[in-house]
């Protein structure tokens, strides 16, 4: 075995998983492992998701693919699907399966396994420079809401919040490492409370005690969006983007989902944001085909989604999850109807995204530029402060810089070979010019 085996980490699912994968990668790098990109390495770590049956299938497929491409590698699988069904992942070829409760012990588990085997080096690709643009930091974990469709409380049972000083130290460390943006994430970050410090207090302290240039929140519940929280966005370092899961615009469906808000409360939260921050992007998740969802209830959800003028809608067809209350509900919606409703909602998502970004045509906004879309083209991709995906052309390397750019045209009007491919058709993405 090489004295410095290479490690590649792959992540499926939510931003919380991304934060935890980032932490695992840091721990491995600090222990002397060579963390690389790609799907070929001596050790492969897969952080899984189980929020839908599609996520389960992707996890199994990824393990099989990694094993096929790396027959002699050590494959370690963790995350929510590993917590729920370790046996299925072992059957696919995983050497180590560690659920969420063992996730942060993965380094020690890997070291122990390496002592038992003769690892054959894969001749991995050269070590790549890790991105220093956006970092995900976990501030909270666990959920006890038990929405009727959701498996998360069953695979992330322990509810806890990261101490305030630890969060601030981690943000400061990312600044020292060269990151321009930090995303605060967790299972339910709006429920953050450590001793007497709530989420609004935590944000205020981060802004006062660190030099982070952009601070972004992952996802909030409408009932958690208070006037005091919104007032913090007077600080321009807070990204003008709120992801607020709706799930359904039908009052009756929301009740069956056991969500803790109604349609009017959701509308009020969004309106309060837009009064104080008119340029804010509000994005959401919508589930179609929930048990018992009638055509009339779907139409209510569709009409409400249209009314809210979201900047983006992530559409999910309902997927029954084991041991959740909704899995045994009557009125199962057929796959055919779910597909039809998904397509209609996706069409709405495309129109909504284009309408939102069109509001900013001709305007100039701060953009955090990431990397070249394709090496050697000089075309870079980035996100505005209100999270519109934009592209530009530059003769110099502008990656990991925050520069002003003027929005000039829909990205679809640019050279499509240079604009990053998207399953959503690049809806709402813009071409821009550095100013």
N, C-alpha and C positions, 0 to 999 in steps of 0.2 A: 504493500500500500504506500502511496506517496505520503511524505511527511506533512503535506499540506493539501488534503483532498478538496476538490471543488464541490460546491453546493449550489443548486438552483432551486429557488422557491417559487411555487405557483399558487395563486390565490383565486378561489371562486367565491362569489357572494358579495357580502356587504362591506362597507367602509370599515366596520369594526374588525372584520377579518383582515383587511389590508393593514390596519394598525398593528394587529397582533403578528402578522407575517413580517412586518417591518422590524418589530422587536425581536422576533426569532432570528432574523437575518443579522441584526446587530450583534446578538449574543454569539452567534456562530462566527462572525467575523472577528470579534474580540477574542475568541478562543483559538484563532489561527486558521480557521477554514477560509478558503478562497470563494467568496460569494460571487456567482457569475449569472449571466442571463442565459436564456435559451432553454432547451429541453434535454440537453445532454450534459451530465455531470456525474461525479462519483457518488454523490448523495443527492437525492431529490426529495424535497419536502412539498407536500400538497396540503393546503388548508381548504377544507371542504365546506359546502353549504347544504342544507336540507330543507330550505323553506318551501320548495315545491318538488314534485316528483321529477321534473325536468332537471332540477339541481342535483338530485340523487343520481340520475342517469349520467349527467356530465361528470360527476365525481368518479363514478365507476369507469366511464370511458377514459378519463384522464389517467387513472392508475394503469389501465391496460396499455394505453399508448406509451406512457413513460416506461413501463416494463419492456415493451416491445423494442423501443429505441435504446434502452439501457439494460440489457439482459443481466449484467453483472453488478449493477449499481445497488446501493442501499436506498430503498424507497420508504419514507416515513410519511404517514397520513394522519392529519389531525383535523380539528374543527367540528362543526355541528353534525355532519353525517357520520363522522367517526364516533361521536358521542352516542349517536342513536343506533348505528348498525355496524359495529366493528367487523363482524363476521363477513359481511358482504364485501368489504374492502380488502380483507385478507384473502378472500377467494379470488379477487382480481389481480393479486400479485404484490400487495403491500407487505413489507417486512416488519414494519412497526405501525401500529394503529393506536393513537393516543387521543382520547376525547378532549373536550374543552377544559375539563378540570386538570388534565395533565399537560395542557398545551405549553405552559411556561416551563415545564420540566423537560421539554423535548430535547434540549441540548444534552442533558445528562443521560437521557434514554438512548440517544444516538451514540454517545461516547461508550456507554455500556455495551451496546450492540456491536460496535466496531472491534471491541476486545474479543468478541466471540467468533468473528468471521475474518476471512482473508479477502479484503476488498481489492478488486482488480480495477485499476484506473481506466476510465473511459476515454482518456485522451481528449478531454473537454476543450471547448473553444477558449480562446484567450479571455482573461478576466476583463469584464467590461466595467467602465466607470459607472457607478450607481448614480441615478438621477438625484440632483440636488435642487429640485424645484418645489415639490409639494410633499409634505410629510403628514402622515396620519397618526394622531395621538389619542390613545384610549383614556377616557376620563371616568367611565362608568361601565358596569356590566350587569346583566341579569334583568329579568322582567317578571312581575307578578300580576300583570293585567289580565292574563288568560282570555284574550279575545278568542272567540269560538273557533276560528279557522287556523290559529297560529300555533306552531310547534315550538317557537323560540323559548317560552318559559319551561319547556320540558327538556331542552338541551343546553340552556344557560340558566341553571337553577339558582346559582349563588348571586344575590344582589349585593353589589358593593360599589363604592366610589373611591377613586384614587385621591389620596391626600392633596390638598391645595399646593403645598410647597413642592411636592413631587411633580405635579403637572407643570408648574411654573419652571422648575429646573429642567424638565424635559423640553419645554418650548425653547428655553434659553440655549440648551444644548443643540437643538436643531438650527437655531440662528448661527451659532458658532460653526456648525457644519456647512453653512452656506445656503440653507433652505430659505426661500422667500415667503412661502405660505405654509401654514399649519392648519390642518382640519381636525377639529375636536369631534371625537366620535365615541359611540357606545351603543348599547341596546336601546336605551331611552335617556338621552343626555338631558332632556328637559326635567328629569327627575333627580338630577345631580344635587346632592346635599352632603357636604362633609362638615361635621360639627355644625356650625351656624352659617356656613357659606353655601349659597345656592348658585345656580348657573350664572345668573346675572352678576353676582359678586365675583365669581371665578373669572368671568370674561373681563370685568373691570380691572381685576388685579393683574391678569396677564398683560393687558394693554399698558398698564402703568409700570410693570416691572420687567418687561422684555422689550426687545427692539424688533420683534417680528413685524414684517411689512404687510402681510395679509393674514387675517384670521377668519376662518370659515367654519360654520357649524354644519354638522351632517344632516340630522333630521329632527324635527320637533313635532309635538302634538299640538293641535289648535288651542286646547285648554291651558297650555303651558306658555302661551305667548302673551305676556303681560305688558302693560304700558312701560314699566321700568325697564324691561328687557329691550323693547323696541327703541327706547331713548338712547341706548348705548350705541346705536348705529350713527350717531352724530360723529363718531370717530370714523374717518374714512378708511381706516385699516380693516374694518369689518366688511367682509364681502357682502354685496347687496343681493344675496341669494338665500331664499328660505325654502327648504324642502319640507312640505307639510303633507303627510300621507292622508288622503281622503278615504280611499278604499271603496266608497260608494256615495253617490249623491242622492240615494233613496233613503228616506227616514226609516222605513220599515226594514230595509236590509241592514242599515247601521245598527238597529236594535238587535237583529238576529246575529250580527257579528260581535255584539257586546262591546262596541266602541264606546268611549266615554265622552262623547260629544254628539250634538245633533247638527243638522245642516245649517241652521241659523247661527250656531256658535262658530262653525267653521267659516261661514261667510263673514261674520263679524271680525274674526281674527285676521283674515286676509285683507279686509277693508281697512283695519287699523294699521296694518303694515304699510299699505299703499298711501294712506294719508300722510304718514311721516316720511316714507321712503318711496316716492313715486316711481323711481327707476328700478325698484327691486324686482327680481325674477322670483316668481313663486312656482315651484314645481311640485308634482304630486305622484302618488301611486293610485291606480284604480283597478279593482278586481271585477271581472265580469263572470257571470255564470255561477254566482254563489247559490247554494241550495235554496230552492224556492223562489229565486229571482224571476219574476214574471216579466213579460215584455214591457208592461207599463212601468215596472220598477227600473228596468234597464233604461227606458226612455227618460225617466226622472234623473238617473245618474248621468246620462248623456247630456241632457239639457243643462244640468247644474255644472258639469265640466265645461260646457261651452260658455256659460255665464261667467265663470271664474277667470277665463282668458289666461290659462296657465302658460308659462314659458316652455314647459315640457310635461308630458304625461307618460309615466311608465305603466304600461298596460299588462295585466296578468290575468290569465284564465284561471279560475278557481281550481285548486289542486287539493284533494282531500289528504290530510296528514294524519298518520296513525295516532290514536289516543287523544285527538282533539274532539271537542264537542260537536263541531260542524260535520265531522266525518260520518256521524250516524244520523244526521238530519235528513228528513224526507224531502222530496222535491228535487232530486238530482237533475241538473240541466244537462242535456245531451252534448256530446263533443261537437256535433255539427252546429248547434246553436251557439255554443261558446266561441267557436271559431268565427261565426258570422258577427257576433257582438264584438269580439276582439278586433276584427278588421274595421268595423265602423268606428270604434274608439281610437284605433291607430290613425285612421284618417283624420279624426278630430285633433289628435295629438300633432300631426304634421301641420295642419292649418294653424293651430294655436301657436306652435313654435315659429312658424314663418311670420305670423302677425306680430308676435312679440318682438322679434329681432328687427322687423321692418320699422318699428318705432324709432330705432336708433340709427337708421341710415343717415349718413351725413354728419353724425355726431362724432366727437372724439372722446375716447375713454382710455383708462389705464388698462394695459394688458400684461399679464404674466406670460411671457413667451417660454415655450417648452423646448422641443427639439425640432430638427429638420424632419419634415414629413417623409422625405426620401433623400438619402445621402447624396450630396452633390448638386441638388436642385436649387438650393437657396430659398426654398419655401418652408416657412416655419408655422407652427400651429400654437395657439395659446388661448387663454380664457380672459375675458374682460372682468372687471370687478363685479359685474352682475352675471357672470358665468355664461356669456354667449361665446360659443366656439368660433374663433376667427383665424384667418390665415393671412400671411403677408410674404413678400419676397424681400430678401436682404442679402447684400454682398458680404456682410460681416456676420459672424456668429452672434446671434442675439439670445441664445438659449439662456434660461434662468436670469432674465432681466425683466424689469417692469418698465415698459415704455408706452408713451401715448400713441394711440393709433386712431385714424379716422376710418369709420365704416363706409365702404364705397359701393359694395354690390353683394348680392347673394353668392355664396360660395359655389353654388351649382352653375353659376355663369362663368366661373373660372375654368382653367384646364383641369378636367376631372381626374386626369392621371396624376396630378400633383396634390389634389385634395384627398385627405384620408378617407378611405372607403368606410361606409357606415351602413349597417343594416336598416337604419331609419332614413337612408337617402339624403343625409346631410341637411335635413330640414332645419331651418332657422340658423344655419351657419353662414358666416359672412366673410367676404374678402375685405382687406383693409390696407391702409398705407401708413407707415410710421411717420409721425410728424415731429 
